[in-house]
Structures are given as C-alpha cells and as structure tokens.
Amino acid sequence: MSEPDARTAPAGAGPGSRAVPGSRVPRPALASLGLSPGKKARLRRLLYDHGPGGGTLLVLPIDQGLEHGPVDFFANPDSLDPRYQYELAREGNFSAIALHIGLAEKYFHEFAGEVPLILKLNGKTSVPPDAQAFSPLTGTVEDAVRLGAEAVGYTIYVGSPAQDRDFRQFVDVRRDAERFGMPLIVWAYPRGEAISKKGGRESLYAVDYAARVALELGADIVKVNYPVASESDAQSPAPYNALKLSPDEAFHKVVQSAGRTLVLVSGGEKVGDSELLRKVRSSMDAGATGIIFGRNLWQRPRAEALHLTRELHAIFRQYAQPPG
C-alpha cells in the first residue's frame, strides 16, 4: 500500500500501460517476493530498520575505485580515503554502503553495526574496452556472511559477447545466496557492440531488457540506469524504435519489466541538484524502491553532501509503505 493520499496506478496495469502523471505506483510487497526467511529478514532490515525506512532504499556505492580507477576522487580529494564515504553513510543514515572486499576487510570493522554493508562480489577495471565486458569474481557470498553483510551485489553485462560466462558465474553466486539467505542485488548494465548498434546502452530498449534479464535470472533487486532518449533510439528493435514516451513513462516501463524484482536507480555521473531530485521523484513515482547514488554525493564537501542527503530523506518519507 502507498500512503493514503497518494494516487496509484491500477493494480492490473499491464506492460503496455503508461504511468499517469502525478500518480504513484505502489512497490511490490515484501511478502510477495518469494524470499527465504534469511533473505526476508536481511532485506526487511535494509528497507525498514536503516536509512529512510518505509520500504525504501538509499544506498551509497564506492565501487568506482575499481571500476574507474582513482580518477573519480579528484573532484573531492577527501573522498580518496574510504572513511569519508563510510562516515557519510553513517552520518547521513544511509540504508547501506556498497563496496568491494578490500574496502570491507580494511575499513568496515570501524563501522560494523552502524552502517549496513552490501558486498560487491565481482568487478573489472576500465582499462580494457567494453566490447566484451565481463566482471570476474572478487569475493564470495561466504565472505559477505563472515563480514556481516546484509546483501551482496553482482554486475551482469547484458548483451556482451561474454554474457554466457557471466550467466554461468552468476548461477553459482545465486545458489550460494540462496544457501546463505543473502539478498542478491544485480547491477544490470547493457554493454557491447550489439547494444551499441541497437540504440546504445542508455536507450529504453537496452535498460528495459536489462531489467527483465535481472528478473529472469533471479535477482532480488536490480540496479539500472535511467533511460535517456536520443536519436539513436531509431536503431532500437521494434517497437522500441517507434515508442514516444516521456522520461517518466519510459522509466515506468522499466519498473514493470522488472516485475517482482525491486528496482534501484543509479545516479551515474554527477548532475545538478534540481535534475538529481527530479530523477529521484520521477523514479519513486514510477515504483522504484530507491536510489544508489555515489559520485553525486561523495564528490561533494561533507556539509553539502549531508544537506542533499537530508533532502533525499524528506522525499523518501513521502513514499513510505508498510511491510506488507
């Protein structure tokens, strides 16, 4: 259920339906997700006991050091020290911080019990081209249990020529996540030459497909980018090449394709505050569960980042839902 005064989309709205401007789409109830007791307990803590609560998620990722190198830390030199992000997550009351095993083993002990942990289990550097993108394992679900994590993260490159290896590797991770009762969050990123020829990685076709792949493969939560319309959309397969959807309607389509996999919206590169807050409201209206913003927060001085975080908390309070 959404809050009493919120208008919602019809419960039976199909995949071709459009979001009504100003409406709020209710998120799937926790009880409907088919979770094991361990997964349900951990996910409920993330959704209701930490961060904004009310069934929403506000996640601070710091996996960029592996994925992009140190270049992202130049904008705010203080952010090169991982304690900067840990302290921001604690002071800003984030639902969780997401990072790789090295940053967990060397820093998390100072914040355990205060900042929930999402352990990223695979990753790659930005040195090789993305033509055959693949992220090998860097950690295990057992590592996550040992460290006290509340969830694990896994990146899948949808459309990459290496996706057959990716899917096989993911099966082992999914099996371990089930065995240990650990919620599984999929970073679903379209990549590769085939994606580039069909509208590009930010097209609605690519993002919508990525969301559906995460659902089909068994993700509990999927992280996706906000689709961006461009002239390249004409290269997307039909009927995507002829769709005329507003940005809000396009993202609503992505949420529908994710089904009973909860949706997190990626922040991407740093943007202006007004655009960032507009994206948050639009995403939540469309039925997203929350956001996972890194550079848009920790590339700022601490006071500025905390001020923006308070604004995000205020927005999320408007979208609170009971556990259900």
C-alpha positions in Angstrom: 0.0 0.0 0.0 1.1 3.5 -0.7 0.4 6.4 1.7 -3.3 7.2 2.0 -3.3 10.4 -0.1 -1.2 9.0 -2.9 -2.9 8.2 -6.2 -1.7 4.8 -7.6 -1.8 3.2 -11.0 -4.4 0.5 -11.5 -3.4 -2.8 -9.9 -3.9 -4.7 -13.1 -2.0 -2.3 -15.3 -0.2 -4.3 -18.0 3.2 -4.0 -19.5 1.9 -1.6 -22.2 0.3 0.8 -19.7 1.6 4.2 -19.1 2.2 5.9 -15.7 -0.4 8.6 -15.0 1.4 12.0 -14.5 1.4 12.8 -10.8 0.5 9.3 -9.8 2.5 6.9 -7.6 2.9 3.3 -8.4 3.0 1.0 -5.3 6.1 -1.2 -4.9 5.8 -5.0 -4.6 5.1 -6.0 -1.0 7.9 -7.9 0.8 5.7 -10.9 1.3 5.1 -11.2 -2.5 8.8 -11.6 -3.4 9.1 -15.4 -2.6 12.1 -14.8 -0.3 13.6 -17.4 2.1 13.5 -16.4 5.8 17.1 -15.3 5.8 16.7 -13.1 2.7 13.5 -11.7 4.0 15.0 -10.8 7.4 18.0 -9.1 5.9 16.1 -7.3 3.3 13.5 -6.1 5.8 16.3 -4.6 7.9 17.6 -2.7 4.9 14.1 -1.5 3.9 12.7 -0.6 7.3 15.3 -0.5 10.1 18.0 1.6 8.4 18.1 4.6 6.2 14.9 6.4 5.3 12.8 3.3 6.1 9.3 2.8 4.9 10.3 0.2 2.4 12.8 2.5 0.6 16.5 2.2 0.0 19.2 4.9 0.0 22.5 3.2 -0.9 25.9 4.8 -1.1 28.2 2.9 -3.5 32.0 3.2 -3.5 32.9 0.6 -6.1 34.2 3.3 -8.5 37.8 2.9 -7.4 38.0 -0.5 -9.0 35.6 0.2 -11.9 37.0 3.6 -12.9 40.3 4.0 -11.1 41.2 6.9 -8.8 40.1 9.5 -11.3 36.7 9.9 -9.7 38.2 11.1 -6.4 39.9 14.2 -7.9 36.7 16.2 -7.7 36.8 15.8 -3.9 40.3 14.8 -2.7 38.9 13.9 0.8 36.8 11.1 -0.9 40.0 9.2 -1.8 40.0 7.9 1.8 37.2 5.3 2.1 36.5 6.5 5.6 35.0 9.6 4.0 32.2 7.6 2.4 31.8 5.4 5.5 31.4 8.4 7.7 29.0 10.0 5.2 26.9 6.8 5.2 26.8 6.8 9.0 26.1 10.5 9.5 23.6 10.6 6.6 21.8 7.5 7.8 22.0 5.6 4.6 20.4 2.2 4.2 23.7 0.6 3.2 27.1 1.2 1.7 28.2 -0.9 -1.3 31.8 -1.8 -1.9 34.4 -4.5 -2.8 36.0 -6.9 -0.3 39.2 -4.9 0.2 37.4 -1.8 1.4 35.2 -4.1 3.6 38.0 -6.0 5.2 40.2 -3.0 5.9 37.6 -0.4 7.0 34.2 -2.0 7.8 35.2 -3.1 11.3 35.1 0.5 12.4 31.5 0.9 11.3 30.1 -2.6 11.7 26.7 -2.4 13.4 26.3 1.2 12.4 26.4 1.1 8.6 24.8 -1.9 6.8 27.1 -3.5 4.2 26.4 -4.6 0.6 29.4 -6.6 -0.6 30.1 -6.4 -4.3 31.2 -9.8 -5.5 32.6 -9.1 -9.0 34.2 -6.2 -10.8 36.6 -5.1 -13.5 38.9 -2.2 -14.3 38.1 0.3 -17.1 41.4 -0.4 -18.9 40.1 -3.0 -21.4 37.4 -1.9 -23.8 33.8 -2.8 -23.1 33.4 -4.7 -26.4 33.5 -8.0 -24.5 32.8 -6.7 -21.0 33.0 -9.3 -18.2 33.5 -8.9 -14.4 35.2 -11.9 -12.7 34.6 -12.7 -9.1 36.4 -10.7 -6.4 34.6 -12.2 -3.4 32.1 -14.8 -2.3 28.8 -14.9 -0.5 30.6 -16.7 2.3 32.8 -13.6 2.6 29.7 -11.5 2.9 28.3 -13.7 5.7 31.7 -13.5 7.5 31.8 -9.7 7.3 28.2 -9.3 8.5 26.8 -8.0 5.2 23.0 -7.5 4.6 23.2 -8.2 0.9 25.6 -9.0 -2.0 25.9 -7.3 -5.3 26.8 -8.8 -8.7 27.3 -7.0 -12.1 25.9 -8.5 -15.3 26.7 -7.1 -18.7 23.6 -7.7 -20.7 24.4 -8.1 -24.4 28.2 -8.6 -24.0 29.7 -11.4 -26.1 30.9 -12.7 -22.7 27.5 -13.0 -21.2 27.5 -16.8 -21.4 30.4 -16.9 -19.0 28.7 -14.2 -17.0 25.5 -16.2 -16.6 27.3 -19.3 -15.6 29.2 -17.4 -13.0 26.0 -15.8 -11.7 24.3 -19.2 -11.3 27.0 -20.1 -8.7 26.6 -16.8 -6.9 22.8 -17.1 -6.9 23.0 -20.7 -5.5 25.2 -19.5 -2.6 23.0 -16.5 -1.9 20.1 -18.9 -1.6 22.1 -21.3 0.6 23.2 -18.5 3.0 19.9 -16.5 2.9 21.6 -13.4 1.4 19.6 -10.9 -0.7 21.1 -10.6 -4.2 21.3 -7.2 -6.0 22.2 -7.2 -9.7 23.9 -4.3 -11.3 22.3 -4.8 -14.8 24.4 -2.9 -17.4 23.9 -3.2 -21.2 27.3 -3.4 -22.9 28.9 -4.5 -26.1 28.9 -3.8 -29.8 25.5 -5.3 -30.3 23.9 -3.0 -27.8 25.7 0.0 -29.4 24.1 -1.0 -32.8 20.6 -1.2 -31.3 20.2 2.2 -29.7 23.0 2.3 -27.2 23.4 1.4 -23.5 21.2 4.2 -22.3 18.3 3.5 -24.7 15.0 2.4 -23.3 15.4 -0.9 -25.2 18.7 -1.7 -23.5 17.7 -0.6 -20.0 14.3 -2.3 -20.2 15.9 -5.5 -21.5 18.5 -5.4 -18.6 15.7 -5.0 -16.0 13.9 -8.1 -17.4 17.1 -10.1 -17.5 17.7 -9.5 -13.8 14.1 -10.7 -13.1 14.5 -13.8 -15.3 17.9 -14.7 -13.7 16.6 -14.5 -10.1 17.7 -11.1 -8.7 16.0 -9.8 -5.6 16.9 -6.2 -6.5 18.1 -4.7 -9.8 20.2 -1.6 -10.2 19.6 0.1 -13.6 20.4 3.4 -15.2 17.7 5.9 -16.1 16.9 5.5 -19.8 17.9 8.5 -21.9 16.1 9.3 -25.2 18.3 10.1 -28.2 18.3 10.0 -32.0 19.9 6.5 -31.7 16.6 5.1 -30.4 15.7 4.8 -34.1 18.2 1.9 -34.3 16.4 0.0 -31.5 14.4 -3.1 -32.4 10.7 -2.6 -33.0 8.5 -1.5 -31.3 11.1 0.5 -29.2 12.2 2.4 -32.3 8.7 3.9 -32.6 7.8 4.5 -29.0 7.1 8.1 -28.0 7.3 8.0 -24.2 8.1 10.8 -21.7 11.1 10.1 -19.4 8.7 9.3 -16.6 6.7 6.8 -18.8 9.9 5.2 -20.0 11.2 4.5 -16.5 7.7 3.2 -15.5 8.1 0.7 -18.4 11.5 -0.4 -16.9 9.9 -1.0 -13.5 7.1 -3.0 -15.0 9.7 -5.2 -16.8 11.5 -5.9 -13.5 8.3 -7.4 -12.1 8.8 -8.6 -8.5 12.5 -7.6 -8.6 12.8 -4.4 -6.7 14.4 -1.5 -8.6 17.3 0.8 -7.6 18.1 3.8 -9.8 21.7 4.6 -10.5 23.0 8.1 -10.1 25.7 7.9 -12.8 27.9 10.9 -13.4 27.4 14.0 -11.2 24.5 16.2 -12.3 22.9 19.4 -10.9 20.8 19.1 -7.8 17.5 20.0 -9.5 18.0 17.3 -12.1 19.0 14.8 -9.5 16.0 15.4 -7.3 13.7 15.4 -10.3 15.1 11.9 -11.2 14.5 10.7 -7.7 10.9 11.8 -7.5 10.1 10.5 -11.0 11.7 7.1 -10.2 9.8 6.8 -7.0 6.5 7.8 -8.6 7.1 5.0 -11.2 7.5 2.4 -8.5 11.3 2.3 -7.8 12.3 1.1 -4.3 15.2 3.6 -4.0 18.4 5.1 -5.4 22.0 4.1 -5.4 23.9 7.4 -5.7 27.7 7.6 -5.3 29.5 10.4 -7.2 26.5 12.7 -6.9 27.0 12.6 -3.2 30.6 11.9 -2.2 32.2 14.1 -4.8 30.9 17.0 -2.7 32.2 18.5 0.5 30.8 16.7 3.6 28.4 19.5 4.6 27.0 19.9 1.1 26.6 16.1 0.8 24.8 15.8 4.1 22.5 18.7 3.2 21.5 16.9 0.0 21.1 13.6 1.9 18.6 15.3 4.2 16.6 16.4 1.1 16.6 12.8 -0.1 15.3 11.6 3.2 12.5 14.1 3.1 11.5 12.9 -0.4 11.6 9.2 0.7 9.3 9.9 3.6 6.6 10.7 1.1 6.8 7.2 -0.4 6.7 5.1 2.8 4.8 1.8 2.6 4.1 -0.7 5.4 6.0 -4.0 5.3 3.1 -6.0 3.8 
